[in-house]
Amino acid sequence: MARETGIYRRPDSSLWWINTTLPNGKRIRQSAGTEHREEAEALLAKLKLDSYRETHFGIKPQRSWQEAVVRYLAIKSALRSYRDVQRICRMLDPYLGHKTLNQINGDAIWSIVQGQLKHGNKPATVNRYLALIRNLLKTARDEWQWIDSIPKIRLLPGEVERDRWLNREEADRLISVCPEHLAALIRFALATGCRAREITGLEWNRVDLQRGTAWLNQTKNGTPRGVPLNRDAIAVLEEQRGKHPKFCFTYRGEPIRWDVTNTAWQTATMKAEIEDFRFHDLRHTWASWHRQAGTSCDELKDLGGWKSRSMVDRYAKFATENLTVAAARIENGKGGNVIEMSRFCHGQKSKRASA
């Protein structure tokens, strides 16, 4: 039996359904999402009108923010930060859930910024929300061709960059009060700059101790990369050999599948009297030590697996060896290099005044 075209009801559903071919040749079969025939007919008419306007006049149909979010989340589902993306989308729904993409303008963005600042959120938090909106709208414009233009979205100034790292004495103190499995993770992080998930997911078949190399397949940006292992890193891995046939780092013979910033971490930082310190700050510590030791920003970028130089420039302040020669130009005994311009000018003015 041929399926009814237009709108119809199925025996197993109280909703009206749509089955039709649009003016652009696209066949659609979907629920109208309503039990009222008039609403279903109105939806069908809108679909046909949008298709006709797009086909004959190049006018794109109005797409809703919620429709875009559904597709955006499907694309981002493989990210490790997927839950954060979901959380931000839920937070934005009261502001944008009732809007189409074409209705998201500067005023809408302003209301989000002001609303979040009034709730006590810091610029850094608001910027995460703005960055997601900007990325979603760019995707809708450039990849999906749902819209032709997007509003200019600038991130808020005043975001304070986190600058937390340990010196050698603090690091040794932290390691000394950690349980064995956590101490191994910390030592490896300080030797390689690897992130927590990269370390806990490291497998023996991706480690070559003879060549001093490890290959990571679980990176933050999804791009596999190689990690050179120095003697400190190799020493940590040598201690882990034989504990598990697959994973390098374990706890009581089992792979570590939980967040390493747990009770053991909190207890260790308290015992070591180290405040406001996260496991990821070990990566900042590693990068800071490298710059202090003279590693260039370009070398550090490759070592840490960063995609852009700008992400590494934050550590440039820790290296001053390139300015040593410049700083020495006014050392005591080298004052002859300084032209006393201000004194010379003052003397000229005094002579003119006396004349």
C-alpha positions, 0 to 999 in steps of 0.5 A, a space after each residue: 500500500 502506497 504511503 499517503 502524501 502530504 500529511 497523514 496519521 500513522 496507526 501507532 502514533 497520535 501525531 501527524 506526519 509529513 510525506 512530500 517532495 519539496 520544490 527543490 526535489 528533496 523528499 522528506 518523511 518526518 513527524 510534524 510534532 503535533 496532534 493538531 492537523 492545522 499546525 501540521 498543515 502550517 508546517 508543511 506549507 512553511 517547508 514548501 515555501 522555504 524550499 521554493 524561495 531557496 530554489 527560485 530566489 536564493 533565499 535560505 530558510 530560517 534555521 533555529 539556534 536549537 536546530 544548529 545546536 543539535 547538529 553542532 553537538 553531533 559533530 563535537 560528540 567525539 571531543 573529550 570536552 564534549 560535556 563542557 560543550 553540552 553544558 555551555 549550550 544548555 546555559 545559552 538556551 535561555 538567551 538564544 533558544 527562541 531565536 533563529 540564526 539570523 536573529 543572533 546579532 550584536 544586541 543578543 550577544 550584549 545581553 548574554 555578556 551583561 547577563 553573565 557578568 551580573 551573575 558574577 562570572 569572570 571574563 574568562 568564563 564569559 569568553 568561553 561562551 562567546 567562543 562557542 557561539 562564534 565557532 558555531 555561527 562560523 560553522 553554520 556559515 562556512 560549512 553548512 551554508 545555513 546563513 550568509 553572515 554572522 555578527 562580529 563577536 569580540 572576546 572580553 578584555 581583562 581575562 587573567 591568564 593562569 600563571 601557576 607553576 612550581 620550582 624544583 624544591 616545591 616539586 620534590 616536596 610534592 612528589 615526596 608526599 604522594 602515593 607511589 602511583 601518583 608520584 610516578 604520574 607527576 614525575 612523568 608529567 614534569 619530564 615530558 609535559 604530557 597531559 593527564 589523559 595522555 599519561 594514563 592512556 599511554 600503552 606499552 606498544 607505543 613506547 620505545 625505551 631504546 630509542 627514547 620515544 613514545 607515541 601518543 594517540 590520545 591527545 587533546 586536539 586529536 592529532 597523534 604525536 611523538 614525545 621524546 623521552 629524557 632520562 627522567 621519563 625513561 627512569 619512570 617507565 622502567 619502574 612501571 615495567 611488568 605491572 600491566 601487560 598493556 598500560 604503562 601507568 596503573 593503580 593496584 594492577 588496574 588502568 587508571 580510568 578516573 580523574 587524577 585530581 582526586 582525594 589523593 591529589 588533594 591530600 598530597 598538595 595539602 601535605 606539601 603546603 602547595 595551594 591552588 595547584 592543578 594537575 594540568 599546572 604540571 604542564 605549565 611547570 614543565 614548559 616554564 622550566 624549559 624556557 628557564 633552561 634556554 629552550 626556544 619557543 619553537 622547540 617548546 611548541 614541538 615538544 608540547 604538541 601545540 598547534 600554534 606559536 601563540 600558545 607558547 609565547 606565554 612562556 617567553 617571559 621565563 627566558 631572558 638569555 637573549 637580553 643579557 647582552 642588552 642588559 650589560 650595556 649600562 653596567 658599571 664601568 660601561 657608562 661611556 656608552 650612554 649619551 647624556 642627552 637630557 643633560 646636554 639639552 638642559 645645558 643649552 637652555 641655561 646658556 640661552 637664558 643667561 644670554 
